[in-house]
Amino acid sequence: MSPASVERPHGSRPLITEANRLIDRNPGYRVEIIGGQILLTPPPDGPHGEAMMDFALLFAEAGLHGGESRVLPGIGIWLPTGTEDCAIPDLSVIDADYREHLVENNCYAPVCFRLVLEVTSSNYRTDLRDKVTAYASAKVPTCVIIDRKHQRLHVLTDPAGDGYENHRPYSPGEIVTLPASIGAEVTVDVSAILEAGQSQVS
């Protein structure tokens, strides 16, 4: 069970108001606020979803979707990096009692997140830099990035300040065992995940 939710900040929410307007005007787009900046991401392609789903199935097979944890796509995390900052990881492993940690705007306190996963798209620099900083600042224990552009799987652990003390990129052909802190032993075939995420050739 997670500790108590973070205290909800008060006052006006101009960025969130604008973000919600953008959501209404851009169906299928992901709207996040990181470092006080609104980020608008186009809908992902099929291979993006396939790589994410392959990870979700690995988590489910390991027993992480049920009991003390859940595996959820697109659940918002409230960030400590700004008064309105919030992100939407592609996939998250979270504590089963996450409903008790709702902060606002469909975002939940970072204390209930065990792992966040990002699959890169055209905005890969955001996933590799800005979001890593945000997740580390929120003390999310493990961050996994499927870097489709550079064909690497990044596993970051042990958040400290605005970074992670341990950052290991894995290449095709390697096998990765994720940290036990997520709640189960999960082994990942890097080649299979990267192949699933390969973009379509036009």
N, C-alpha and C positions, 0 to 999 in steps of 0.2 A: 504494500500500500504506500502511496506517495505522501510526502509531507503536505502541509496546508498550501493552498493556492497563494500566488503572489498577490499583494494588495493591488487592487484595480486603481489606476490613476484616474483623476477626474478632470473635468474641463471640456472645452470644445474639441471637436475632432475634424478639423478641416481636411486633412489628408485622407482620413477614412471616408469622409463624405464624398470627396472627389473620386477615391478608389471605387466606391460603390456605384457612382455614376458611370465610371468606365466599364465596370462589369456589366451594367445594364446595356451599354452601347456596343459592347464587343463580346457577344456570346462565344463561349468556348475559350476565351483568353484567360490567362491567370494574372491576377493583379496582386502585387505585394508591395509592402513599404519597408525598405531597408535603408538605414542611415538617413532617414528623413526624405528619401526619394521614392517616388512611385515607379515601380517596374511593371511593364506590360509585356507578357510573353504570349506569343501566338500558340494556337493549339498544337500539340505534339503530333509527329507522324506515327505510323503504325509500329515501326521497329522500336521506337521509344517506349511505347506501351508494352510491346512484347518483352523487352529486357526487364522492365519494371515488374511485369506479371511473373516472369520466371523467378525473380527474387521473392515476390510475394508467396509463390508456391513453395519455395525452399523454407521460408519462415513458417508457413502453415504446416508443412511436413514435419518440422522440428517441434511442433506443438506450441508455437508462439501466438497462435490465434485461438485463444480460449484459456481458461484458467486465470492466471494472474496478468496476462498481457493480451493485447490486440494488435493486429496488423492492418493498418488503414491507409488508403491512398488519399492524398489531397486534404489532409486535416491541418488546420492552421495552428501555428505556434506563435504565441505572443513573445516578442523579443525585448530584452532590456536595453537595446542600443538606441532607442528613441522613444518619445512619449506615445507615438502611434505605430511603432515598427511591428510588423508581423510578416511571417513568411509562410509559404505553403509547400512543404517538401513533397516530392513525387510520392514517396512512401515512408511510413513511419512505423516503428515498433513502440508501442506506448503501454503504460500501465492500464489494467482493466478498469480502474476507478477514475479514468480521465474525465468523466462527466462531472466529477466533483471539482474539477480544476478549470472550468470555463471562466475566461477572463472577460472578453467581450468580442463582438463582431465575429462570432464563430471561431475564435482562437482560444487555445488552451495554454495553461502555464507550462513553461519548459520543464518544470520539475517532473512531469509525468512522461517525458519522452526518453526512451532508452536508446533509440537509433533513428537517424534520419537518412534517407537515400535520395540522391539526385541523379537523374539521367540527363546528360548535357544535350542541348539543342543548339540553335543558332547563337544563343546568348551564353555560350559555354564559359566565357570569362566571369560572368555573374556567379555561376555555380561553383567555379573553381576558386574564386577569390572572395567576393562580397558575402556570399551565403556561408562560406566556411567561417569567416570572421564573425558573422551573426550567430551561427550555431555554437561556436566556441564561447562567445560572450554569454550565451544562454546556458552554458555548461551542459550541453547535450553530450552524453558520454562517448557516443560513436557516430561518426559521419562517414557515409560511403558514397562515392561518386563514380558513376559509370561514365568515363570520359570517352565518348564516341569519336571525337575528333582525333585524339592522340592514341586511341586504342589502349587505354590503361584503366585499371580499376584501382581507385584510391581508397584506402582505409585510414581514417584519422581517429585517434583515440587520445584520451587524457587531456581534456580542455584546460587551458591555462591562459588567463587574460583574454586576448582577442585571437588566440591561435590554439593549435593542438600540439602537445609536446611530441607526439608520435604520428608521423605521416609516412605511410608506406605505399608507393605505387606498385601495382602488380601488372605483369605483362602476360600476353597470351601464352598458354602452356603451363602456367603456374596454378596451384591449388591454394586457396585461402581458407583458413578457419577463422571466423569472426570471433571477437571477444566474448567470453562466457557471460559478461555482465549484461548482455541483451536478454539472458534468461534461458538459453539453450545453446547446444553446439550446432553451428551451421557452417557447412563446408561448401565453398563456391568454386566451380570450374571457371576460371577467368575466360578461357577461350570460348566456352559455350555462351556466357553472358554477353561478351563483346560481339560475337557473331549474331546473336539474337537482336542486338541493337544497331547493327549496321544499316545505315541509311539506304533508301532505295536509289537505284541508279536511273536517272531520267533518260 
